[in-house]
């Protein structure tokens, strides 16, 4: 009978416990402006439920009742917090005191312990993870009801033991399970309410951001393309009211076809792409470039696309102008005859075709990424480094500078360079204009050489004029001296002691006369007629004389004559004199370097046919491996009276006279020499065609 009554009381109590869920709903209905009274209201209702539960107890004996107030108070503390719990504790405690009986003390202790354990568990031991929340609540309830049984010890000992024996089993078996069921129900309801509250707050925040944002925003249904919502900024931007925009489709704004729009929206829904460039139409019919950031969003369970629109008309126009400018710039640079390249941090990032060709590369990829210092002669590295630094810091444009660059085949070439600072690929770079001045340098060198030759020729002509005049002035007195000396010698006879002195006078006078004849030859005052001649005959006569001279000096003369050489129009004796002079100089150089026999003690005489331009020449080359010529000697060797030989062995007129003879014949006399290695003299005489 007792157990049946106990379970009946528990069933009635359980029914009352379910009203806790109603309390939570009622608590949520209180307006936000009365939010601070919500906990007071909830505590008052929970207190009333506690009084109702305590009004339908299971009576163990008069004054000692048994009910489910521990479940109510502990769950209230765990879920509602301190304020509702305190109010419920005060109300149920007052009611228990007013009921009286032997169980007042344990009843109050039970109420207090349930509240304290619940609040402490809520603060320190409760876990929000749903996976094991039931276990957490079960352990909590067991502890609460063990405390409840302990409170029974406040009764007189016999009554306490009897009471514990009567209620311990149902309390420890049923109450924790009931606590878990009621608490989970209430907690789930609480979770749902919190989720709804968060959703409402999120929607409120979204609505605030959406409505008050200055950026153009649209909500679009990806299935139909309908505009679900638009913020005031969108209405201001497009020129249609918000209500009208909500009745439109995005295809009425976007200039793309509906199929293309649907394809782009699929990309956004699948998160494959969230950034788009479109052209949107305004209410006034004008079309503008826009940048759209779009992504999926769920609002009230519906999948939509949230799009933020930025007008980029001006930016697009500027970018188009930049692109057009770049196209024009590239067209000019690509087709420029001058070499142009761009350097970023001292490395090649662009070269036009002329620059690629200048460096001897096949394409610009052979040079991209290389340091400019790899393509500049080492002597110019400090200047280039200084110029790069000055341009990047001062942004100045330097004047043209001459530098020496290096091709890919490691050959050097001079250039004239101009460097300016530019922006290229969003980076500070250097634009370099270069011009290969190799040909100009060659022409300048040729001009310098020709001017030197012209000055030399003018000098020789002046000296020749002077020499001719001096020779004429000296010739007659010298002849007179020789004649008078001869007359005196004839009168005195050969046995006279003065004869030896007279012969010396005659010999020295003849030597002076020979010098005078050489001077006249140099000044070209002695004119002889030109006639066709075979160079082979001239070489043969000259060689016969030279062989006699070099015979005892262990010099080998090697002669190479090309067959069928053309005739030359010349004064044979003068050409023979030139050739004799060249061979004699070669002989002297060999004897100076090799006093004794040596394998290199040879003179090479090579005669061949040469074609220079459209004109045919006969070239006579005399080469030796003797002492060679210094640079000073090469500069002065054709000047009259300049000689490297002792004064008693040469007058210094040989090469100057030879130069004049060759010039009279319209020929050329070239010198190639390296000191202590060789000397090569090339005599060019124009070939002559004789009509038979």
Secondary structure, DSSP 4 states (H G I P E B T S, - for coil): -HHHHHHHHHHHHHHHHTHHHHHHHHHHHS-GGGGGGHHHHHHHHHHHHHHHHHHS-EEEETTEEE-SHHHHHHHHHHHT-HHHHHHHHHHHHHHHHHH-STTHHHHHHHHHHHHHHHHHHHHHT----STTHHHHHHHHHHHHHHHHHHHGGGS-HHHHHHHHHHHHHHIIIIIHHHHHHHHHHHHHHHHHHHHHHHHHHHHHHHHHHHHH-SSEEEEE-TTT-BEEEE-HHHHHHHSS-HHHHTTSBGGGTBSS-HHHHHHHHHHHHTTS--EEEEEEE-TTS-EEEEEEEEEEEEETTEEEEEEEEEE-HHHHHHHHHHHHHHHHHHHHHHT-SSEEEEEETTEEEEE-HHHHHHTT-SSGGGTTT-BGGGGB-GGGHHHHHHHHHHHHHH---PPPEEEEEE-TTS-EEEEEEEEEEEE-SSSEEEEEEEEE-HHHHHHHHHHHHHHHHHHHHHHHHHHHHHHHHHHHHHHHHHHHHHHHHHHHHHHH-TTSTTHHHHHHHHHHHHHHHHHHHHHHHHTT-S----EEE-HHHHHHHHHHHHHHHHGGGT-EEEEEE-SSPPEEEE-HHHHHHHHHHHHHHHHHHHHHH-SS--TT-EEEEEEEEEEETTEEEEEEEEEE-SS---HHHHHHTTSTT--SS-GGG--S-HHHHHHHHHHHTT-EEEEEEETTTEEEEEEEEEEEPPP-
